[in-house]
Amino acid sequence: MKPMRQRGLLTAEVLTATALLGLIIAALAVSLTGFSEFNHRQWMRQRCTAAALAQLDSLTATGRCIDPQQLKRLWPNVKVSVTQAPAGPPWEGLELVQVTAVSRRVTVRLARYLPARPVVAEGGRL
């Protein structure tokens, strides 16, 4: 009778170990999916930041926006827009230039005060 009890106990142990291993594998799959999504979002945020910063640097250095075709070539799937407004009282004589870069669920906004001069886009003044 002893061998029967041990055989049943061994079967229960194997089933329990298999169930626990399945749960661990499922938890790993879920966490890897979450990490992958987080990594993708951080990559998109970095690309949006690079595009917006390049646009601000171009405006600072040349007073012109980067050519839209060039932006599309360098940062595909990132839409960049520029707005310009006069600065408030502490920064009179300067223009507040805001650049917004959007890609799917990621939006990055950067701003900089520049000397008051017209910002020229490809088709003319913004």
Helices and strands as residue ranges (DSSP letters): H 2-62, H 68-74, E 79-86, G 89-91, E 94-103, E 106-115, E 120-121, E 124-125
